[in-house]
Amino acid sequence: MTKNYYLKTKEKGQKTRMVRTHSQRRFVNRLRTINWQNSPSVYLRVSYGKKLNQDNKLVTFFNDGQYDNEQELLEVFKAFNDED
């Protein structure tokens, strides 16, 4: 299963960065470059691809959320990538 990673940061209401990639390693490196001292708001989305839902319709499955601190963002990123 190929995952797609998407990240958008905002500082003072202005979009400062957008990252989109398939590589988890590249994405984690981009997460580490966020300057948390500027109090950014970070939108994270992990997409798992298109699959059939309970109604037999092809839909995109994903997890997403808005985060304001590094610890919470890293914990959620780890949970979104859990293979259980």
PAZAPA-4460 file (N, C-alpha, C; in steps of 0.05 Angstrom, whole numbers, plus 32768, in hexadecimal, padded with zeros to 4 digits):
% residues 84
    n_x    n_y    n_z   ca_x   ca_y   ca_z    c_x    c_y    c_z   seq   type   mol
   8011   7FE8   8000   8000   8000   8000   8012   8019   8000     1      M     A
   800D   802A   7FED   801C   8043   7FEB   800E   8059   7FFB     2      T     A
   801D   8066   800C   8012   807C   801B   801B   8096   800F     3      K     A
   800A   80AA   8011   8011   80C5   8008   8011   80D7   8020     4      N     A
   8026   80E7   8023   8028   80F9   803A   8025   8116   8031     5      Y     A
   8016   8125   8040   8011   8141   8039   8014   8152   8052     6      Y     A
   8022   8168   8051   8026   817A   8068   8024   8197   805E     7      L     A
   8016   81A6   806E   8013   81C3   8068   8016   81D2   8082     8      K     A
   8029   81E5   8083   802D   81F5   809B   8024   8212   8096     9      T     A
   801A   821E   80AC   8012   823A   80AC   801E   8248   80C4    10      K     A
   8029   825F   80BF   8033   8271   80D4   8025   828C   80D1    11      E     A
   8019   8296   80E6   800C   82B0   80E6   7FF6   82B1   80D0    12      K     A
   7FE9   829A   80CB   7FD3   829A   80B8   7FDC   8297   809B    13      G     A
   7FF6   8297   8096   8001   8295   807B   800C   8279   8076    14      Q     A
   8006   826D   805F   8011   8253   8058   802F   8257   8053    15      K     A
   803F   8247   8062   805C   8249   805F   8069   8232   8050    16      T     A
   805C   821A   8051   8069   8203   8044   8053   81EE   803E    17      R     A
   8058   81E0   8028   8047   81CA   8021   8059   81B4   8016    18      M     A
   8056   819C   8021   8066   8185   8019   8054   816E   8012    19      V     A
   8059   8161   7FFB   804A   814A   7FF3   805E   8135   7FE8    20      R     A
   805D   811D   7FF3   8070   8108   7FEB   8065   80EC   7FF1    21      T     A
   8071   80D8   7FE4   806B   80BC   7FEA   807F   80B0   7FFD    22      H     A
   8096   80BD   8001   80AC   80B2   8011   80A9   80BA   802E    23      S     A
   80A6   80A6   803F   80A3   80AC   805C   80BD   80B8   8067    24      Q     A
   80D4   80AF   805E   80ED   80BA   8068   80F0   80D7   8061    25      R     A
   80EA   80DE   8048   80EB   80FA   803F   80D8   810B   804F    26      R     A
   80C0   8100   8054   80AC   810F   8063   80B4   8115   8080    27      F     A
   80C0   8100   808D   80C9   8104   80A9   80DF   8119   80AA    28      V     A
   80F1   8119   8096   8106   812E   8095   80FA   8149   8092    29      N     A
   80E4   814C   8083   80D6   8166   8080   80C9   816E   809A    30      R     A
   80BE   815A   80A9   80B2   8161   80C3   80C6   816C   80D6    31      L     A
   80DF   8162   80D5   80F4   816C   80E7   80FD   8188   80E1    32      R     A
   80F7   8192   80CA   8100   81AE   80C3   80EB   81C3   80CB    33      T     A
   80D5   81BB   80D7   80C1   81CF   80DF   80CC   81DF   80F7    34      I     A
   80CB   81F9   80F6   80D4   820A   810B   80BC   820E   811F    35      N     A
   80BC   81FF   8134   80A6   8200   8147   80A6   8218   8159    36      W     A
   80BC   8227   8159   80BD   8240   8169   80AC   8256   815E    37      Q     A
   80A5   8254   8144   8093   8267   8137   8076   8261   813A    38      N     A
   806F   824C   814A   8054   8243   8150   8044   823E   8137    39      S     A
   804D   822C   8126   803E   8227   810D   8026   8215   8113    40      P     A
   8013   8216   8101   7FFD   8203   8101   8003   81F0   80EA    41      S     A
   8002   81D5   80EF   800A   81C2   80DB   7FF3   81AF   80D5    42      V     A
   7FED   81AD   80BB   7FD8   819A   80B2   7FE6   8182   80A7    43      Y     A
   7FDF   816A   80B1   7FEB   8151   80A8   7FD6   813F   809D    44      L     A
   7FDC   8133   8086   7FCA   8120   807A   7FDA   8108   806F    45      R     A
   7FD1   80F0   8077   7FDD   80D7   806C   7FC7   80C9   805E    46      V     A
   7FCB   80C5   8043   7FB7   80B8   8032   7FC0   809B   802D    47      S     A
   7FAE   8089   802E   7FB4   806C   802B   7FAB   8062   8010    48      Y     A
   7FA2   8072   7FFE   7F9A   8069   7FE4   7F7C   8064   7FE2    49      G     A
   7F73   805C   7FCB   7F57   8057   7FC6   7F50   803A   7FCB    50      K     A
   7F3A   8035   7FD9   7F31   801A   7FDF   7F13   801A   7FDF    51      K     A
   7F07   8002   7FDE   7EEA   8000   7FE0   7EE1   8003   7FFC    52      L     A
   7ECC   8013   8000   7EC1   8016   801B   7EAA   8002   801E    53      N     A
   7E9B   8005   8034   7E86   7FF2   803A   7E6F   7FF2   8026    54      Q     A
   7E6D   8008   8017   7E58   800A   8002   7E62   8002   7FE7    55      D     A
   7E7A   7FF6   7FE6   7E87   7FEE   7FCD   7E8C   8005   7FBA    56      N     A
   7E93   801C   7FC6   7E9B   8034   7FB6   7EB8   8038   7FBB    57      K     A
   7EC6   8040   7FA6   7EE2   8046   7FA7   7EE7   8062   7FB3    58      L     A
   7EF3   8063   7FCB   7EF8   807C   7FD9   7F15   807D   7FE2    59      V     A
   7F1E   8096   7FE7   7F39   809A   7FF1   7F38   8099   8010    60      T     A
   7F49   8088   801C   7F4B   8086   8039   7F63   8097   8042    61      F     A
   7F5E   80A7   8057   7F74   80B8   8062   7F6F   80BE   807F    62      F     A
   7F84   80C7   808C   7F83   80D3   80A7   7F8E   80EF   80A5    63      N     A
   7F83   8102   80B3   7F8E   811D   80B2   7F88   812C   80CC    64      D     A
   7F94   8142   80D0   7F90   8153   80E7   7FA1   816C   80E7    65      G     A
   7F9A   817E   80F9   7FA9   8197   80FC   7FB7   8196   8118    66      Q     A
   7FD1   819D   8118   7FE1   819A   8131   7FF1   81B3   8136    67      Y     A
   7FF5   81B9   8150   8003   81D2   8158   801D   81CC   8167    68      D     A
   8023   81B3   816D   803D   81AE   817A   804A   8195   816E    69      N     A
   8064   8194   8171   8074   817F   8164   806F   8163   816F    70      E     A
   806D   8161   8189   8069   8147   8196   804F   813A   818D    71      Q     A
   803A   8149   818D   8020   813F   8184   8021   8136   8166    72      E     A
   802D   8147   8155   802F   8141   8139   803E   8127   8134    73      L     A
   8055   8123   8142   8065   810B   813E   8056   80F2   8148    74      L     A
   8048   80F4   815E   8038   80DD   8169   8022   80D5   8155    75      E     A
   8014   80E9   814A   7FFF   80E4   8137   800A   80D8   811D    76      V     A
   8021   80E3   8114   802D   80D8   80FC   8034   80BB   80FF    77      F     A
   803F   80B4   8117   8046   8098   811C   802D   8087   811C    78      K     A
   8017   8091   8128   7FFE   8082   8129   7FF2   807E   810D    79      A     A
   7FF4   8093   80FC   7FE9   8091   80E1   7FF8   807D   80D0    80      F     A
   8011   8077   80D7   8022   8065   80C8   8024   8049   80D5    81      N     A
   8015   8045   80EA   8015   802B   80F7   8008   8016   80E4    82      D     A
   8014   7FFF   80E1   800B   7FEB   80CE   7FF8   7FD6   80DA    83      E     A
   7FEE   7FDA   80F2   7FDD   7FC6   80FF   7FC3   7FC3   80F0    84      D     A
***
